[in-house]
C-alpha cells in the first residue's frame, strides 16, 4: 500500500478530531476526539517509519500510547469529578465552577 494512502487516512482522522473538538460541547466526546488526533499522528509516524525502514519512530509511538493511556485515566477521573459536582459533562457549564 502506498504511503499516500496512510497520509490521507491520517489527515482525515486528524481533521475529524479537530472538527469534533471545535464543534462538540460534551467533554467525553471532546476527549475522544483528542485521542483520535493522537492516534492519527501515531498512524503517520508508523507509516513513515515503515517507509524509511527505521524502527525508532515505532518505539516513539509506543511511548506516546503509554502516555495517552495515563492521560485517559487522569482525564476520565477529572470528567467524573466534574459530573459529580455539576451533574453534566457540558463544557459550557465549567465556567460556573469558578465561583
N, C-alpha and C positions, 0 to 999 in steps of 0.2 A: 504494500500500500504506500503510495507516495506521501511525502511529508506534508504536502499542501493540504491533504485531507485532514491530517491531525491539526494543522494550523487553523483551518476553517472551523473544525469542530470546537477547538479551544476558544476561538473568538466568539462563536455562537454561545457557548456555555457561559463565558465571562460576560457577554452582553446581556444575557438573560438574568444573570446575577445582579448586574448593575441596575437594570431596569426594575428588578424586584426590590432592591434596596431603596431606590428613589420613589417608587410608587406605593408600595405597601406600607401599612401602618401597624401591622401585627408584629410584635417583637420576635415571635418564634419564626415567622416567615422571613423576616429580615435576617435573622440568624442563619437560617437555612440558605438564603441567597449568598451570604458571605462565605459559607462553606462551599457553595457551588463555585464561587470565584476562585477560592483556594484550590479546588480540585481541577479547575480549568488550567491554572498555572502549572500544577503538578503534571497534568497530561502533556502540556507543551514541553516541560523540562524532560520528561521521559522520552518524548518523541525526538527531541534534539539530541539527547544522549544516545539513543539508538542510531540515529542518523550519523553521528560523528564517532561512533564506536568508543564511547567514553563512559565508564561506569560511575564516575564521580558525581554526576548530576543525579543518578538514581539513589545514591546514598543521601544526597541533599534532600531529595523528595521524601525519603524515609523519615528524616528528622522533621521535615515540615508536617508530615502526617502525625508524628508523635506530639508535636506542639499543638496541632489542630485538635487532637483528642483531649489534651489538657484544657484547651480553650473551650471546647464543648462542655466539659464538666463544670468549669467555672461559670461560663455564660448561662447555662441552664439553671444553675443554682441561683444566680442573680435574678433571672426571669421568674423563677418560682417564688423568691422572696418578694419581688415586686408584685406578683399576682396575689400573694397572701396579704399584702398591705393594701392594694387598691382594688382587688377583685377584677382586674382587667390586665390584658397584655398589650393594650393600645399605647403606642409610644407618645401620643399627644397628651396622655394623662400623666406622663412622667414629669411634666412641668409643675404639677401640683405637689410633688414631693419636696420642693424647695422649702415649703413652709414647715 
